[in-house]
């Protein structure tokens, strides 16, 4: 998915600024909830009407205590004897009130569910898009499975709370308020007694809430680690089998699963402590009200009906308090998940898009300039030191050097997969940070050593290179993919495939060989029609026939275009217009193959060694 933001271009941030990677938000519970609502304002859609309906639903629950009091005091125990008609009328009114309250509660549930789904859709979409906007370096600070869990299972925990716990919390708070007001009408003395009994629990609730919060934060972290370990084992299953380390891998996963179980048990133990406290206090309150109400009744300050009504109201009061422990469970679980999702969204984007208002970089063969470029990976030493390069348009450039010399880093900077720590990378004299990302991707395409293929058909994988088409129909992409393969001289290879363009490639392209996956990547790049190709050579591990096909496709692909190739074999450098030799982060030589061989420097030594090994 390609996304852009409307932020203006900003000065380069040091790469080390991403060293912390994707962390955890430091907001408290209410701060997290407020921030979550700010990020997903759809959660509050129609909240005023929903609150009014919730108030009506809560009011419907107090009909029974009022009906009990009136039925006993003015119906059964009336001065003239039992008034059956009044009793029937009161019962009918109570039933009507209960039905109306139940209807309001159902509407509240539906409205909150719809609003929560809209809000969580926006949250999940925003988090997913932000993950794509993060630089490769930032993404690499967290295991893929754990990162995916932030956008999936963590949002699911929020969904469970908003759609269930949120409803219960809303109705319970209103029920507590209405019950307290009506209790005070019947007996202010007993109302104070009820609140005094619950006061110690309310005082202890904050530190208990912190413990539950910490416990569920640990749960979400353990779940992320478990998903990361499992996904890594699934992706690396072939390597695990090849080296016979199934038992070792299983132990690693078992540790992650046990860690998750232990974290959940600790969290539930903490919640059980809170729940038990709530149940104990609720029972004590009932006992205290019975004793206190009896004394008030004997003193003539409280009728029988009022005492019974008060006991019903106490049940309405203590019910939400006991339910609050379960809601607290869901709340802390949701807050822990919400905090992790917000941490993703609030992770700074180091490769900032210049936005749609940035001047367009005109199409045409691109000239590349690196001006005093330095780079350091997060937490590591500098890997590039003051690199200065001039790569003319329509020039094929080969970058050579030992492993770890900085070749790939240069390629990633030119393709703007990351930004330099210092200095500038320019295309046609314009800093790449001042070019909109969408415009830059039109002009520059990077073909990695191992091109990623999606689990679909060969043709659809090639068609990813089509520009200006969001979801092309088969009648659009099929001829385009076929033409691309023909133009690259790969028609014979396509004819050999059993289902042609409809051939399924499998997960990550595993149904194809490494060389065939590279052919697909080259065809995809051809369709993209970029002005500058950044290629990571990948012909060292392919069979001779496929190598010939790749070489032929590369000649067609690079014709008339500017190319920058990370050369792993010096035969590529021999065919290039310009050779750049990198050693320990420094550009030590630049020139044509013939010039550098004649110069007798580092490249000449590398070439002589390579020639002696290939004889």
N, C-alpha and C positions, 0 to 999 in steps of 0.2 A: 504494500500500500504506500502510495506517495502522498505526503502531506506537507503543507507549508504553513508558516505562521506569518503574521503581519508585522512582526518586529523589525525595526530598522537595523541596519548593520551596526555592529558594535566592535570596539577594539578587540584584538585577539586576547583571549584569556589564556594564561599559562596552562599547559596540559596538566600540571600538578594540581590544578584546582579541582579536578575530577577525582583526585586520589581517594576521597571518601566514598566515591561511587554512590550507589543507591542506598541510603541509610534509612533510619526510622525517624518519623516525626517526633518532636519532643513536646507536642501539645498535650495538655491534660484532657480529661474526659470531655468536659463541656467545650473546651477550646477545639477539640477534634470534631465534635458534633457541629459546632458553629461553622468551622472551616468546611466540613463536608457539605453543609447546606449551601454555603457560598459557591462551592464547586458545582453542586447539582441543585440549582434553585427550583428545578421542576418538582422536587420533593414537597415543596410548599404550595403547589398549584391548588387553588380553591380552598386553602386552609381555613379561611374565615367561616365559610359555610360548613365545612367539616367539623370545626370546633362547636358551632351552634348545634349541629345534629348530635355530636358527642355529649353535649350538655343535656340535650333532650333525652338521650339514651340513659345517662346517669340519673336524671330526674325521675325517669320511669321506674328505676329500681327502688326509689323511696316511697312509691305508692303503697307498697305492702305495709311498711311500718305505720304509715298514717292511717291506712284502712283498718289495721288491727286496733290501733288506739281508739278510733272513732267507733268501730263496731262494738268494742267492749264497753267503753265509757258511755256512749250515747245510744247504743243499740241493745246490748245484752243486759248491762247494769243500769239502764235508764230508770228514772224515778218512778215511772208508771209501769215498770215491768219490761220484759224483752219486747223490742220493736222489730218484728220480723221483716216488715217492708223496708225499714231503714237498713237492716243488715243485708238484705238482698241487693238493695241499691248500692250500698258501699262495696260489696263484693263485685258487682258488675262494673263499677267504676274502676276498681283495682285491676280487674282483668283487662279492661280497655286500656288502662295506663301501661300495663305490662306489655300488651301487644304493640302499642305505639312505641314504647321504648325499644322493643325487640326490632321493630321495623327500622327505627332510626339507627340502631346499632348495626344492622345489616348494610344500610346505605353508607355508614361511616367506613365499614370494612372495605366495601367496593371502592369508595373514593380514595381511601388511603392506599389500597393495593394498586390502583391505576397510577396514582401520583408517584408511588415508590418505584414502579416499573419504569416510568418515564425518567425519573431521576437516576436510577441505577443504570439504565441504558446509556444515558449521557455520561455517567461516571466511568463505566467500563470502556466506552468508545474513546473518551478523552485520555484515559490511562493507556489504552492500546496505542493510540496515535502518538502519545508522548514517548512511549518506549521506542517507537520507530524514529522519532526525532533525536533521541539520545545518540551520542557518538558511540562508535564501536568500543572505544575504551571504557566508557561508562557502563555499557551493557556487560562487558566482560568482567566487571567487578562482582557480578552475581551470577550464580549458576542458572542456566536457562530454565530448568524446571521450577526453581524458586521464583524466578522473575515471572514466569507464566502464572504461578499460583497467585501472585498479587492481582492479576487481572481477572482471574477466574474464581478460585475458591475463596479468596479474601472478600471479593465483592459478594459472593454467595452468602457469607456470614452476615454482611450488612443487610442483604435482602431479607434474610430470616428475621432479623431484629425489626427492621422497618415494617414488615408486613404482619408480624405477630406481636413482638415485644412492644413496638411503637404504639400499636392499637391498644394493647393492654395498659401501657403506661399512661396514655392519654385518657382513657376511660377511667382508670384507677385514680388518677389525680383529681379528676372532676368528681368522681364518686366520693373521695375523701373530703373534698370541699363541701359538697352538698350535705353529706352525712354529718359533718361537724356543725354546720349551720343549724340543721334541724335538731341535733342533739342539744345544742345550746338553747333552742327554743323550749324543749321539754325540761331540761335541767342543766343549768350552767355549772352546778356543783359537780355532777357526774361527768360532764364534758371535761372539766379541768382534771378530774381524777384519771380519765382515760388518757389524756395527753401526758400527764405526769408519769403514768406507767410506761408509756412508749418513749419518754424522753431519753432514758439511758441508751436505748437501742438506736435512737436517732444520733446521739452523740458518738456512739461507737461505729456508726455506719460509714463515716468518711474514711477512717483508717482501714476498715474492712474492705471498702470499695477499692482503696489503693492496692490492697493485697490481691483482690480478685483481678484488678486491672493488670498487675504485673504477671499474675499467673496465666491469664489469657494471652498476653503479649508473648510469653514464652511458648504457649501452644501454637500460635500462628507461625512463630519462627521455626518451631520444630516441624510443623506441617510443610513449610516451604523447603526445609532441608531434606525431609523425607521424599518429597516430590522430585527434588533435584537429584537425589541419589538414585531413585527409581528410573527417571527418564534417562539419566546418564548410562545406567546399566542396560536399558533397552536399546539405546542408540549404539552402544559399544558392544552389543551381544556377540558380534563376530570375533572381535578381538579377545573378548573374555573366553570364548570357547577355544580360540586358536592357542592361547597360552595356558589353558587349563586352570584358570583362576576363578572358576564358578564358586567354589567354597569360600574363597576370600571375599568375593563380591557379595555373596549371600550374607556373610557375617557383617559386612558394612551396611547392607540394607537392613538387616535385623537390628543393628544398633540404632539406625535412624527410626525404625518403626517403634522400638522399645522406648526411645527418647520421646517420641510423640505420645505414646501411651502414658508414660510416667508424667509428662507435662499435663496431660488431660486429667489424670487421676489427682494430681496436686491441685489443679484448678477446681475440680469437683469437690474435693475435701474442703476447700475454703468456702465454696458456695454452700455446702452442707452445714457448715458451722453457722453461717448467716441464716440459713433457712431454719435451723433448729432454734436459734435465738428468737426468730420471729414467731414461731409456733408457741414457744414457752411464754413469751410476753403476751400473746393473744389469749392464751388460757388464763393467765394471771389477771388480765383485764376483765374477762367475763366474771371471774370469781369476785373481783373487787367491786364490779358494778352491781352484782347480785346483793352483796353485803351492804354496800352504800345505798342502793335503791330501796332495800328493805327498811333501813333506818329512816330514809326520807319518807317512805310510805306510811310508816307508823306515826311519823310526826305530822302527817297530813299535807306534806309538801309535794307528793307525787301520787297520782292515781294508779290503779292496777293497769289500766290500758296504757298509760304513759310509760310505766316501767317496762311492760312487755314490748312496746314500740321502741323504747330505748335499747333494749337488748337486741332487737332486730337491727337497729342502726349500728350497734357495736359490731355486729356480724358484718354489716356492709363496710364498716371502718377497718376491721381487722383483716377482712378478706384481701383487699388490695395490699395491705402491709405484708401479709404472707406471700401473696403473689409477687410482690416486689422483689423477693429474693430470686425467683425464677427469671423475672424480667432483668434483674441485675446481672444474672448469668449471661443472658443473651446480649445485654447492653455491653458488658465488658468484652465479650467475644467479638461483637461487632466493632467496638471502638478499636480493638487491637487490629482487626482487619482493615478498618477505615484508615487507621494511622499508617499502615504499610502501603495502602493504595495512594494516600496523599503524599507519602514520601517519594513515590515514583513520579507523581505529577509535579511535585515541587523540586525535583532534582534539576539543577540548572542545565540548560542545553548549551553545550560548549561550542557546537557548530551551529551558529545562529544564522537563520535565514534572513537575507537582506529584504525579503518581502516582495509583494507584487508591484510595488511602486518603484523598485530599483530599475535603473536604466538597463535596457536589454543589451546583452552582448551579441553583436551581429554574427550570423553564421558565416562559415568559411574556414579554410585550413588555419588551425590555431598555432600561434607562437607562444611558447611557455618560457617564463623567466622566474628563477628562484633568486631572491635577493637577500643575502645575509641570513639564510634560514637556519634556525636552530630548533631542536626538538628534544624533549625528554618525556618518556612515558611516566605515568603517575607513580610516584614513590621511587623512581629509578634515576640513574645518572643520565646525562645528555647522550643521545645517540647520533645526533647530527650537530655539526659545529660550523656555523658561518658558511653555509653552502651557497655559492654563487654559480648560476648556470644560465646560459642563453641557448634555448632550443628553437631554432627557426621553424617557421611553418613549412608543411609538406616534407618534413625531415623524419626519417626513421632513426630513432635513438635507442641504443642498447645500453642498459646500465648493468655493469658487471662488478663483481667483488666477492669476497669470501662471505660465508654464512655469518649473519649478525653484523655485517658492515654498514647497513642502513639502506640497502637497495629498496626493500619493500616499503620502508618508511617514506622514502621520497615519492614512490608511486602513490601511496595513500594520501600524501599531502597534495599532490597534483590533482588527484581525483576528489579532493576535499572530503575524504572520509573522516579526517580530523584536521585541525588547524595547527600551524606551527607555534611553538613556544615563543619564538622571536622571528623577526624578519617577515618577508612577504612572498606569497606565491601569486604570480600574475599570469593571466591569459590575455594575449593581445594588449599588454600594458595595463590591464585592469586587475586590481586585487580580487581574488576569487571570493573574498568575504563581502565584496560589494556587488556581487552578481547573485540574483535570485536563484535559489536552489533548483527550481523547475527549469529555469533557463540554462543553468550550469549542466544539469543532467541531459539536456538536449545536445549540448556541445561536447561533453566528456563522458565516455563510457569506460568503465574498468572491467576487464575480463579476468577474473581470478584464476588461480592455478587449478582449483577444483570448483567448477561452476555448479551452483546449487540448482537442482531440478526438483520441481514439484510433482506430487503424486498424481499425474494426469497423463495425457497423451504427448507424444513427441511434438506434434504440430502445435498444441497449445503452449508448450514450454517455449518453443521458438517464437510464437506470437507475442510473448511478453515484451519483445523488443519493439512492437508496433507503437508509434507515437501518435498522440492525439486521439486515441480510441480507448474508451474506458473499458468496455466489455464487448469486444468484437464478436460478431456472429461467425459461425463456421464458414459461411460463404465469403467472409472477408478475410479471415486469418489463413484459411487453407491455401488459397492461391498465393498469398503473400509468403507463407512459409515455404511452399514448393519452389517459388521463384528464387527465394534467398538461397536455398540449397543448390539449385541449378547454377546460379551466378557464382557460387563459391566452388563449383566443380564437384559437388557432392551428390549429383543425381544418381550415380551408380550405387553409392552407399544406400540411398533411400530405397532404390529398387530392390536391394538385398533384404530389406526389413520385411518381415512376414505381413504386417498390417500397414506398411507405409507410414503416413503421418498419424494414423490412428494407433500406432504401436504404443502400449502403455509403458512408461519408463520405470514405474515402481517408486517406492519411497526413496527420496534423495537420489533418484535416478539409478537405483541399484540393479535394474534390469539391463542396463547398458554398461559397457566397459568404460574405464577411465578415459580412454581416447575418444570414445563415442560421446561421452558427456562433454568433452572439450569441443567436439564438432558442433554440438547443440548450442553451447555457449557462444561460439563464433558466429553461427547463423543468427542467433538472437542479437548479437552486437551489430551484425550487418543490417538487420531490419531497423535497428535504432538509428542508423545513419548519422552517427556522431562525427564531429570535426576532429576530435582527438581521441585516440584509442590508447588506453593504458593496459598493457598485457603482461600477465605473469606467465612466462613460458612454462608449458607443461607437457613437453614431448619426451622427457627422459625415461618415462615408464610405460611407453606404448609400443605396440608392435610395429615393425617397419612399414607395413601397408597403411596402417592408420597414420603413422608419422608422415608419410607421403601425402595423404589426404589433408592432414592438418597444415602442412607446408603450402600445399596448393591453395587451400582456403585462405590462409593468411596472406598470400600474395594478392588475391582478389580483394580481401577485406581491407588491406592497408593501402591499396593503390590510390594515390592522390590525397591521402590523409596524413596528418601528423600522428606519429606513433611513438610511444614510450614503452619499451619492453624490458622487463626484468629478465635478463638473459642468464640462464643456468648453464648453457653450453656455449662455447665460444664460436661455434659455427654460426649462431645467430648474430654475434657481434661482427663476424667477418662480412655478413651481408648488409649490415646497417650502414647508414650514411655517417652516423656519428656515434662514437663510443665514449661513455662516461665511466671512469673507474673510481669506485668508492672503496675507501679503506678506513675502518674505525671511525666512521661518521664524517670523514673528510673526502672531498672530491680531489683526487690526487692527479688525475690526468683526463684530458678531453681532446678528442681528435678522431680522425678516421682510423680504420683498422691498419691501413698501410703506414700512416704517419706514426701511430703508436708503436708498431712493431719496429719501425726504423729508429725510433727514439731510444729503444733499449731500456725502458723503465719498467714499472710494475706490470703493465699490461703485456709487454714483450715477454717477461718472465712467466706470466700466467699462460700465455699462448704457447710458449715453447714447452712448458710442462704438459699442457693439454695435447699438443701434437705428439709428444713422445708416448703418451698413454694410449692414443688412438691408433698407433701404427700396428 
